[in-house]
Amino acid sequence: MNSTDLYHARLAGLVFLLCGSAAATWAQPTRIMSRIDNSRRTTLSGNVHPQARPEFDQGRVSPDVTLEYLTLALEPSAAQEAELDRLLAEQQNPSSSSFHRWLTPEEYADRFGASVEDANSTVAWLRTQGLIVHAVSRGRTWIAFGGTAAQLEAAFQTELHRYSVYGEPHIANATEPSVPAALREVVRGIQGLNDFRPKPAARTLRSPGTSERPKPAYTSGSGKHYLSPNDFSTIYNVTPLFNAGIDGTGQRLVVAGQTRINLSDIQKFRSQFGLAAQDPEVVFVPGSRDPGISADDLPEADLDLEWSGAVARNATIVYVYAWDVMTAVQYAIDQNLAPVISTSYGYCEPAASSSYADTLRAWAKQANAQGITWFSASGDSGAADCASLRQTGLAVDVPSSIPEVTGVGGTTFQEGTGQYWSGTNDATFASALAYIPETTWNDSALDGTPSSTGGGASIYFAKPDWQAGLGVPDDDARHVPDVALSASADHDGYVVVTSDATYVYGGTSVPAPAFAGIAALLNQSVVQSGAQTSAGLGNMNPKLYSLAQTDAGVFHDITTGDNIVTVVSCPRRFRNCSSSAVGFSATVGYDQATGLGSVDVGALVTAWNNGSSAP
């Protein structure tokens, strides 16, 4: 049986019937208590995309337009939500019997998903509307479905319109959708009524056709330096782990994307740098829209796959893709594909609806309960993450702003007069000699556009208890980033092979998969040490913030530079545009530019293992 058949076989009992012996294990009460009457409706607030604005509206879509893959997010009860929060805290408390005892998706469904009866009732209603139901999640937290515009408009009592947002065409619902009132207790929201997708964060130093494109020699004849895998392992002290056999062997790591890939790019990268041949596993989300090869997204996918695999060089990298990267994340969590997930995509929070942000957080909580650690790039527009939407003011990136996600920011190497590079490359094209001091990544002046590490305060998520320590703002908001690694494409960027050519990339797109690789090494170390019988760290943030206060050797505290950027509120060709400069400076301790700082990976693994045993 192939993986797709197995997936649908697992779902069959949820979509239709449960055998009697299993039914007794479900603890949730049924919350759909009345007949589902389409004439009695309740509005699902927060489900209109912020860019679906009247000034961009181009009129209603054709009724036969098909939206292949949408998600109806299912809402836990208040009691379930409270119990989940208690469990997540206990799973990170070494004194608790639940410490690092992770749930399977089915166990998650038993405790925190919708009841089987409610899931089946909701599926039945979707089908009465003529919609195609693709799947019910193993955790019973969402239902995937699709249909035509006419069917969706009738089912959810909304209109689907075409929009032109600064020249970019989109489809979106123009009004808040609704569902029958009987479903309100179990339906959180709808994802997929629009075709807005997160943007990749990768930034390239050289583009195709540039005569000065760097060749694969990374202390170059021009005196510039580009990072090879062994440069990274030297600078961030990963090499001692490799020497001790901690290289990702036996570990799995998911990279989520929204394009098909060419395996030849990853193969060429690994061969070029002397890494063992190891192709990623490729998983397409069943039932979702095939994105094909996306020119905008292929470099991001290659970068993420190459650099997560460069850090965890013998791990199995699983590439999960769909038309929308967050659909890939959702599937990877529900299928429990790996204990580490990396995403280099996001929305600025004001451009993400509240329902969307809440749904992403629900997935992140499920991931953490299953032992999954999710890393996400903090964004590349400095403290003004909405800069690409011509919006001034402070904003951060979601999903990196979610408390159950580790947001990864960026730094720049600051060599000064020190000697940190050899004049020649070794056989793996490495020339770094040691750790290189870092400052905050901000290439905005050089690039002529906002180009800096994302950071600031969330408008959606409150500060978690663990986000404390020197430098953490005294307010009620969740702050990002949590950690950082080198991110400048202009100064010692990362070598990437994409479209069968070699380029130099930067942006927080690189630190996110690199940190995911570090987490895979950490997973291997805790299993190898006997602290755990299987991989899985869940939400690493509580331990990271604790280590920052107790073990000074783990983090390189970044105390110089800033992520201040100047943002123009409308396209430059228009008159009367306003601009503003916003951002934060790095300082001692935590800051909203580089978080806790970058890491000494060897020291991190040692410190982590000193307190990782279960009671």
HUWOLIN-V981530 format. One record per pair of residues at least 12 apart in sequence whose ideal C-beta (glycine too) atoms are under 8 Angstrom apart, sorted by sequence separation. I is the first residue (numbers start at 0). GAP is how many residues later the second one is. D is the distance in whole Angstrom. If there is no record, write none. Layout:
BEGIN
i = {I	I}
gap = {GAP	GAP}
d = {D	D}
END
This chain:
BEGIN
i = {132	133	159	160	213	266	304	319	328	382	384	419	420	439	440	462	466	492	493	522	566	122	131	159	160	176	217	265	382	419	439	462	492	522	565	566	130	131	158	159	265	304	317	328	418	419	461	462	463	522	565	566	130	131	157	158	461	462	488	521	565	566	130	157	158	176	262	419	456	460	461	462	488	489	493	564	118	125	129	155	157	262	319	325	378	460	488	563	564	128	157	300	324	377	378	417	456	458	487	488	518	563	564	125	157	260	262	317	325	377	417	457	486	563	122	130	156	157	172	300	317	324	376	456	457	486	562	563	118	121	129	130	155	156	171	172	260	375	378	414	415	456	457	486	518	561	562	563	128	155	171	315	377	413	414	456	457	561	155	170	171	375	376	412	413	455	486	561	86	112	115	118	130	169	170	171	375	412	413	454	455	485	486	560	561	114	128	129	169	254	279	373	412	413	454	484	485	560	112	113	128	169	340	375	411	453	454	484	559	83	111	112	113	410	411	453	480	483	558	82	83	112	410	411	452	482	557	558	82	108	111	125	279	375	377	410	411	484	558	562	108	259	290	332	345	373	374	375	376	377	379	409	410	411	484	562	79	107	108	259	261	277	290	340	342	344	345	347	373	374	375	376	377	409	411	452	556	561	79	104	105	108	258	259	260	290	333	338	339	340	341	342	343	344	373	375	377	408	482	556	560	104	105	107	159	257	258	259	268	288	289	329	332	338	339	340	341	342	343	345	347	372	374	557	560	104	155	258	259	274	287	288	307	325	328	332	335	337	338	339	340	341	342	452	157	258	274	280	282	284	287	339	350	363	557	75	257	261	265	269	277	279	280	282	284	287	335	348	349	367	557	75	155	260	264	268	272	275	279	280	281	282	283	284	332	347	366	75	258	274	275	277	279	280	282	283	303	347	350	359	363	73	74	257	258	265	269	277	279	281	287	332	345	359	364	556	557	73	256	260	265	303	347	350	363	556	557	151	258	260	264	268	302	347	349	356	360	363	547	554	555	258	284	355	359	360	409	410	547	554	555	229	256	265	284	347	360	409	440	446	554	555	73	228	256	260	299	408	445	554	555	73	227	299	328	349	356	408	440	442	553	554	30	228	254	284	348	351	408	437	440	442	553	256	347	348	406	440	442	552	28	73	282	347	348	437	442	547	27	254	282	347	348	547	553	71	254	346	347	552	553	345	346	544	27	345	348	543	550	254	345	553	71	282	345	399	453	552	124	252	452	215	342	435	550	396	400	546	124	260	395	402	252	395	400	401	402	481	197	260	381	395	397	400	546	121	196	250	259	394	395	402	482	546	120	252	254	256	258	381	393	395	397	481	247	251	252	253	254	256	257	386	393	395	442	481	121	247	250	251	252	253	254	255	256	257	394	402	68	75	121	246	247	248	249	250	251	252	253	254	255	257	440	542	73	246	247	248	251	253	257	383	428	73	246	247	257	72	73	117	246	256	381	542	72	73	255	380	381	382	384	71	255	257	379	380	381	70	71	241	256	379	380	381	382	384	408	70	113	255	379	381	382	408	482	70	71	237	255	325	379	380	381	382	406	407	408	410	412	69	70	378	379	406	407	408	409	410	411	466	483	68	69	377	378	402	406	407	408	409	410	411	412	465	68	69	255	377	401	405	406	407	409	410	411	465	468	68	69	376	377	400	405	407	409	410	463	467	67	228	231	232	253	408	409	412	463	466	530	66	231	400	411	412	465	468	469	65	66	399	411	465	468	520	524	528	531	65	66	228	399	517	530	65	66	69	228	521	525	530	531	26	30	64	65	253	396	517	521	524	525	528	530	25	26	30	63	64	228	253	395	520	524	24	27	29	31	35	62	63	66	251	252	255	27	28	31	62	63	251	253	255	517	521	525	27	29	30	61	62	251	252	253	254	255	257	29	60	250	251	252	253	25	31	35	250	252	255	25	27	31	62	22	66	64	203	199	409	199	201	409	17	201	409	59	60	199	200	408	59	60	199	360	407	59	60	201	409	13	58	59	357	377	408	16	57	58	356	377	407	14	15	56	57	66	356	407	13	14	56	57	13	56	57	64	353	55	379	407	14	55	76	454	51	55	348	349	405	453	52	60	74	348	451	452	483	51	74	348	451	478	480	483	43	50	73	74	451	479	482	485	73	74	451	478	480	481	482	483	484	50	72	73	450	480	481	482	483	484	71	72	449	479	482	40	72	449	470	482	56	72	449	470	471	14	51	71	72	437	439	469	470	471	50	70	436	438	441	469	470	472	14	51	69	70	437	439	440	441	468	469	470	14	50	51	69	70	434	438	439	441	443	468	13	51	69	438	439	440	441	443	48	68	69	439	441	10	13	47	48	10	47	66	13	46	47	66	196	197	7	10	47	196	197	379	6	9	47	66	196	197	379	455	46	378	379	454	45	46	376	377	44	376	451	43	191	376	42	43	405	42	43	376	405	42	43	190	191	376	403	405	456	41	375	402	454	455	40	41	374	403	454	40	41	374	402	405	454	40	41	454	39	40	374	452	454	39	41	145	374	452	37	39	41	46	51	201	36	43	45	46	143	200	372	35	36	143	199	200	374	36	43	48	50	199	200	439	35	43	46	198	372	413	439	33	34	35	48	197	198	410	438	33	196	197	198	32	197	411	31	31	134	133	134	31	133	273	439	30	31	273	439	30	272	272	437	271	437	437	343	372	343	370	371	372	189	190	343	370	372	434	188	343	369	370	371	372	187	188	370	372	190	343	369	188	342	343	368	187	188	341	367	187	341	367	341	187	341	392	340	391	200	339	390	391	202	391	200	234	386	389	390	200	339	389	338	339	382	386	389	381	382	383	385	389	381	382	339	381	383	410	338	380	408	409	408	380	391	408	306	391	392	410	141	391	393	406	198	306	392	305	391	302	305	141	136	140	302	138	301	138	301	302	137	224	229	233	301	338	383	136	137	227	234	298	338	137	229	233	236	338	383	228	229	230	233	234	235	298	382	383	227	229	230	233	234	297	298	381	382	227	228	230	234	297	381	382	218	227	229	302	310	314	218	306	310	218	298	309	311	218	226	303	307	310	311	314	218	224	298	302	306	307	310	311	217	224	302	306	309	310	216	303	304	307	308	311	299	303	307	310	311	382	302	306	310	382	217	216	217	218	307	215	217	68	68	67	68	67	68	67	140	140	165	165	140	271	268	138	268	268	104	267	104	271	104	265	103	264	267	264	264	264	263	261	261	202	202	235	234	68	68	111	67	68	70	111	68	107	254	70	226	104	107	254	107	231	252	252	104	226	102	103	225	226	252	101	102	224	225	226	227	252	101	225	226	251	101	225	247	250	250	99	247	250	247	250	246	249	245	248	247	87	90	217	246	249	7	90	225	245	6	215	245	2	87	237	240	83	87	213	3	72	86	231	245	237	244	251	204	240	250	83	203	204	249	72	75	202	215	214	70	204	212	213	72	212	213	212	213	207	207	207	206	205	204	205	203	204	49	50	203	204	49	203	204	48	49	202	203	49	201	202	48	201	202	47	201	46	200	202	45	200	201	45	46	200	201	44	45	46	199	44	45	43	200	45	87	6	50	245	240	240	235	239	235	236	237	235	236	237	240	235	236	236	91	165	99	101	99	101	99	99	91	90	91	87	91	87	91	99	100	99	98	98	93	93	96	93	95	93	94	93}
gap = {12	12	12	12	12	12	12	12	12	12	12	12	12	12	12	12	12	12	12	12	12	13	13	13	13	13	13	13	13	13	13	13	13	13	13	13	14	14	14	14	14	14	14	14	14	14	14	14	14	14	14	14	15	15	15	15	15	15	15	15	15	15	16	16	16	16	16	16	16	16	16	16	16	16	16	16	17	17	17	17	17	17	17	17	17	17	17	17	17	18	18	18	18	18	18	18	18	18	18	18	18	18	18	19	19	19	19	19	19	19	19	19	19	19	20	20	20	20	20	20	20	20	20	20	20	20	20	20	21	21	21	21	21	21	21	21	21	21	21	21	21	21	21	21	21	21	21	21	22	22	22	22	22	22	22	22	22	22	23	23	23	23	23	23	23	23	23	23	24	24	24	24	24	24	24	24	24	24	24	24	24	24	24	24	24	25	25	25	25	25	25	25	25	25	25	25	25	25	26	26	26	26	26	26	26	26	26	26	26	27	27	27	27	27	27	27	27	27	27	28	28	28	28	28	28	28	28	28	29	29	29	29	29	29	29	29	29	29	29	29	30	30	30	30	30	30	30	30	30	30	30	30	30	30	30	30	31	31	31	31	31	31	31	31	31	31	31	31	31	31	31	31	31	31	31	31	31	31	32	32	32	32	32	32	32	32	32	32	32	32	32	32	32	32	32	32	32	32	32	32	32	33	33	33	33	33	33	33	33	33	33	33	33	33	33	33	33	33	33	33	33	33	33	33	33	34	34	34	34	34	34	34	34	34	34	34	34	34	34	34	34	34	34	34	35	35	35	35	35	35	35	35	35	35	35	36	36	36	36	36	36	36	36	36	36	36	36	36	36	36	36	37	37	37	37	37	37	37	37	37	37	37	37	37	37	37	37	38	38	38	38	38	38	38	38	38	38	38	38	38	38	39	39	39	39	39	39	39	39	39	39	39	39	39	39	39	39	40	40	40	40	40	40	40	40	40	40	41	41	41	41	41	41	41	41	41	41	41	41	41	41	42	42	42	42	42	42	42	42	42	42	43	43	43	43	43	43	43	43	43	43	43	44	44	44	44	44	44	44	44	44	45	45	45	45	45	45	45	45	45	45	45	46	46	46	46	46	46	46	46	46	46	46	47	47	47	47	47	47	47	48	48	48	48	48	48	48	48	49	49	49	49	49	49	49	50	50	50	50	50	50	51	51	51	52	52	52	52	52	53	53	53	54	54	54	54	54	54	55	55	55	56	56	56	56	57	57	57	58	58	58	58	59	59	59	59	59	59	60	60	60	60	60	60	60	61	61	61	61	61	61	61	61	61	62	62	62	62	62	62	62	62	62	62	63	63	63	63	63	63	63	63	63	63	63	63	64	64	64	64	64	64	64	64	64	64	64	64	65	65	65	65	65	65	65	65	65	65	65	65	65	65	65	65	66	66	66	66	66	66	66	66	66	67	67	67	67	68	68	68	68	68	68	68	69	69	69	69	69	69	69	70	70	70	70	70	70	71	71	71	71	71	71	71	71	71	71	72	72	72	72	72	72	72	72	73	73	73	73	73	73	73	73	73	73	73	73	73	73	74	74	74	74	74	74	74	74	74	74	74	74	75	75	75	75	75	75	75	75	75	75	75	75	75	76	76	76	76	76	76	76	76	76	76	76	76	76	77	77	77	77	77	77	77	77	77	77	77	78	78	78	78	78	78	78	78	78	78	78	79	79	79	79	79	79	79	79	80	80	80	80	80	80	80	80	80	80	81	81	81	81	81	81	82	82	82	82	82	82	82	82	83	83	83	83	83	83	83	83	83	83	83	83	84	84	84	84	84	84	84	84	84	84	85	85	85	85	85	85	85	85	85	85	85	86	86	86	86	86	86	86	86	86	86	86	87	87	87	87	87	87	87	87	87	87	87	88	88	88	88	88	88	89	89	89	89	89	89	90	90	90	90	93	93	95	95	96	96	97	97	97	98	98	98	99	99	99	99	99	100	100	100	100	100	101	101	101	101	102	102	102	102	102	102	103	103	103	103	103	103	104	104	104	104	104	104	104	105	105	105	105	106	106	106	106	106	107	107	107	108	108	108	108	109	109	109	109	109	109	110	110	110	110	110	110	110	111	111	111	111	111	111	111	112	112	112	112	112	112	112	112	113	113	113	113	113	113	113	113	113	114	114	114	114	114	114	114	114	114	115	115	115	115	115	116	116	116	116	116	117	117	117	117	117	118	118	118	118	118	118	118	118	118	119	119	119	119	119	119	119	119	120	120	120	120	120	120	120	120	120	120	120	121	121	121	121	121	121	121	121	121	121	121	122	122	122	122	122	122	122	122	123	123	123	123	123	124	124	124	124	125	125	125	126	126	126	126	126	126	127	127	127	127	127	127	128	128	128	128	128	128	128	128	129	129	129	129	130	130	130	130	131	131	131	132	132	132	133	133	133	134	134	134	134	135	135	135	135	135	135	135	135	136	136	136	136	136	137	137	137	137	137	138	138	138	138	138	138	139	139	139	140	140	140	140	140	141	141	141	141	141	142	142	142	142	142	142	143	143	143	143	143	143	143	144	144	144	144	144	144	145	145	145	145	145	145	145	146	146	146	146	146	146	146	147	147	147	147	147	147	147	147	148	148	148	148	149	149	149	150	151	151	152	152	153	153	153	153	154	154	154	154	155	155	156	156	157	159	160	163	163	164	164	164	164	165	165	165	165	165	165	166	166	166	166	166	166	167	167	167	167	168	168	168	169	169	169	169	170	170	170	170	171	171	171	173	174	174	174	175	175	176	176	176	176	177	177	178	178	178	178	178	179	179	179	180	180	180	180	180	181	181	181	181	181	182	182	183	183	183	183	184	184	184	184	185	186	186	186	187	187	187	187	188	188	188	188	189	189	189	190	190	191	191	192	193	193	193	194	194	195	195	195	196	196	196	196	196	196	196	197	197	197	197	197	197	198	198	198	198	198	198	199	199	199	199	199	199	199	199	199	200	200	200	200	200	200	200	200	200	201	201	201	201	201	201	201	202	202	202	202	202	202	203	203	203	204	204	204	204	205	205	205	205	205	205	205	206	206	206	206	206	206	206	206	207	207	207	207	207	207	208	208	208	208	208	208	209	209	209	209	209	209	210	210	210	210	211	212	212	212	212	213	213	216	218	219	219	220	220	221	221	222	223	224	225	225	226	227	227	228	229	229	230	230	231	231	232	232	232	233	234	235	236	237	238	244	248	249	251	253	254	254	255	255	256	257	258	258	258	259	259	261	261	261	262	262	263	264	265	265	266	266	266	266	266	267	267	267	267	267	267	267	268	268	268	268	269	269	269	269	270	271	272	272	273	273	274	274	275	275	276	277	277	277	277	277	278	278	278	278	279	279	279	280	280	280	280	281	281	281	282	282	282	282	282	283	283	283	284	284	284	285	285	285	285	286	286	286	286	287	288	288	288	288	289	289	289	290	290	291	293	295	296	297	298	298	299	299	300	300	300	300	301	301	301	302	302	302	302	303	303	303	304	304	304	305	305	306	306	306	307	307	307	308	308	308	308	309	309	309	309	310	310	311	311	312	316	328	338	359	360	361	362	362	363	363	363	364	364	364	364	365	365	366	374	405	432	434	436	436	437	438	446	447	447	450	450	451	451	512	513	514	515	516	517	518	518	519	519	520	520	521}
d = {5	7	7	8	6	7	6	5	6	8	5	7	6	7	5	7	6	6	7	4	6	6	6	6	5	6	7	7	8	6	6	6	4	7	6	6	5	5	7	7	6	6	8	6	7	6	6	6	7	6	7	8	7	6	5	5	7	5	6	7	5	7	4	7	6	7	5	5	7	7	6	7	6	7	5	7	6	7	6	8	5	8	7	8	7	4	3	6	7	7	7	7	6	7	4	8	7	8	5	7	7	7	6	5	5	8	8	5	8	6	7	5	5	3	6	6	7	7	4	7	6	5	7	4	4	6	5	7	5	6	5	7	4	5	7	6	7	8	7	6	7	7	7	5	7	5	6	8	6	6	3	8	5	7	7	6	7	6	7	6	7	5	6	4	5	7	6	4	8	8	7	7	6	7	5	7	4	7	6	8	7	8	6	7	6	8	7	8	6	7	5	7	6	5	6	7	7	5	5	5	4	6	7	8	7	7	5	4	6	8	7	3	7	4	5	7	8	6	5	7	5	5	7	7	7	8	5	6	7	6	8	7	7	5	5	6	5	6	5	8	5	8	7	5	6	7	7	7	8	6	8	8	5	8	6	4	7	4	4	7	8	7	7	6	7	8	6	7	5	5	6	6	4	4	8	7	6	6	5	8	6	8	5	6	8	5	8	5	7	7	8	7	7	7	7	7	8	8	6	7	7	4	8	8	7	5	7	5	8	7	7	6	6	6	5	5	5	5	5	6	8	7	6	7	8	5	7	6	8	7	4	4	6	7	7	5	6	7	7	8	7	8	7	6	7	4	7	6	6	7	6	7	6	7	7	5	7	8	7	8	7	8	7	7	7	8	8	7	6	5	4	8	7	7	5	4	7	7	4	5	5	5	6	4	7	4	7	8	4	5	7	8	7	7	7	7	6	4	6	6	5	7	8	5	5	5	7	8	5	8	5	6	8	5	5	8	5	4	6	5	6	6	8	8	4	5	7	7	8	7	8	8	7	7	7	5	5	5	8	5	5	5	6	8	6	8	8	7	7	4	5	7	7	7	6	8	7	4	8	7	7	7	8	5	4	7	6	4	5	6	7	7	6	8	8	6	8	6	8	6	6	7	7	7	7	5	6	5	6	8	4	7	6	7	5	6	8	5	5	6	8	7	8	7	7	7	8	5	7	5	8	6	5	8	5	7	5	7	8	4	5	4	6	7	7	6	6	6	7	6	6	5	7	7	6	7	6	7	7	6	6	6	7	8	5	5	4	7	7	6	6	6	6	7	7	6	8	6	8	8	7	5	8	6	5	6	6	6	7	7	7	4	7	7	8	5	6	6	6	7	5	6	7	6	8	7	7	8	7	7	6	4	7	8	8	8	6	3	4	5	5	5	5	5	4	6	8	8	7	8	7	7	6	5	8	7	8	7	8	7	7	6	8	7	7	5	5	7	6	6	6	6	8	5	5	3	4	7	6	5	8	6	5	8	5	7	5	4	8	8	5	6	8	7	8	8	4	5	5	8	6	6	7	7	7	8	7	7	5	4	7	7	6	3	8	6	7	7	5	8	7	6	8	5	4	6	8	5	6	7	8	8	7	4	7	7	6	7	7	7	7	6	6	6	3	5	5	6	4	7	5	7	8	6	8	6	6	4	8	5	8	7	7	6	4	4	6	6	8	8	6	6	7	7	3	8	7	7	5	8	7	8	5	7	7	6	8	6	6	6	7	5	5	5	5	6	8	7	7	5	8	7	5	7	5	5	7	7	8	4	7	7	4	5	7	8	8	7	7	5	7	6	8	7	8	5	7	6	6	7	6	8	8	6	7	7	6	4	7	4	5	7	6	6	7	5	7	7	6	7	6	7	5	6	7	7	5	5	7	4	7	7	7	6	5	4	5	6	7	4	7	4	5	5	5	7	6	5	8	8	8	7	6	5	5	8	7	8	6	8	8	8	7	8	7	7	7	8	6	6	7	5	5	5	6	5	7	7	6	7	6	4	7	6	6	6	5	6	7	6	8	8	5	7	8	7	6	5	4	4	8	7	6	4	8	8	5	6	7	8	6	8	6	6	7	7	4	8	5	6	6	8	5	7	5	6	7	7	7	8	6	7	5	8	5	4	6	6	6	4	8	8	6	8	7	6	6	8	7	5	7	7	4	6	6	7	5	6	6	5	5	7	6	8	4	6	7	5	8	6	4	4	7	7	6	5	7	6	6	7	7	6	6	8	7	8	6	6	6	6	7	3	5	7	7	8	6	6	3	4	7	8	4	6	4	5	7	8	6	6	7	5	5	7	7	6	6	7	5	3	6	5	6	4	6	3	4	6	8	7	7	5	6	7	6	8	5	8	7	8	5	6	6	7	7	7	7	8	8	7	7	7	5	6	5	7	6	6	8	7	7	6	7	6	6	8	6	8	5	7	5	6	4	7	6	8	5	5	5	8	8	6	7	6	5	6	8	8	4	5	6	7	6	6	8	8	5	4	6	5	8	4	7	8	8	7	7	5	6	5	8	6	6	5	6	7	4	8	7	5	7	6	7	4	5	7	7	6	7	7	6	6	5	8	5	7	8	6	7	7	7	6	5	6	6	7	8	5	7	7	7	5	7	5	8	7	7	5	4	8	6	7	5	8	5	8	7	6	7	6	7	7	7	6	7	4	7	5	4	6	5	6	5	5	6	8	8	8	6	8	8	7	8	7	5	8	7	4	3	6	7	4	8	8	7	7	7	7	7	5	5	6	5	8	7	7	7	7	7	6	5	4	6	4	4	8	7	4	8	7	5	5	5	7	8	6	5	6	8	7	7	7	5	5	5	8	5	5	5	5	4	7	5	8	7	7	7	7	3	5	6	6	6	7	8	5	8	7	6	6	7	7	6	7	4	5	7	7	8	6	6	7	7	7	8	8	8	5	8	6	6	7	7	5	6	7	7	4	5	8	4	7	8	5	7	4	8	5	4	7	7	5	7	8	5	7	7	7	4	5	7	6	3	7	7	6	6	8	8	4	4	8	4	6	7	5	6	6	5	8	5	8	7	6	6	5	7	7	8	8	7	8	7	4	8	4	5	5	7	7	6	5	7	3	8	6	8	6	5	7	6	6	8	8	5	7	4	6	4	5	8	6	7	7	7	7	8	5	6	7	4	8	6	6	8	6	7	4	7	6	4	6	8	8	7	6	7	8	6	7	4	6	5	7	8	6	8	7	5	7	5	7	7	6	8	7	8	7	7	8	7	7	7	8	8	7	7	6	6	6	7	7	8	6	8	6	8	6	7	7	6	5	7	7	7	8	7	6	5	6	5	6	5	5	7	6	8	3	5	7	4	8	7	5	5	6	5	7	6	5	7	6	6	7	6	8	8	7	7	5	5	6	7	5	7	6	8	6	6	6	7	5	8	6	7	7	7	8	8	4	7	6	7	6	6	8	5	8	5	5	7	8	5	7	7	7	7	8	7	6	7	7	8	8	5	7	6	6	4	6	6	7	7	5	5	7	8	7	6	8	7	5	5	6	8	4	6	5	6	5	7	5	5	4	4	5	4	8	8	4	8	6	7	8	7	8	8	7	7	7	7	7	6	7	5	7	5	5	7	5	7	6	5	4	7	8	7	6	5	7	7	7	7	7	6	6	8	5	7	7	8	8	6	5	6	6	8	7	7	7	7	6	7}
END
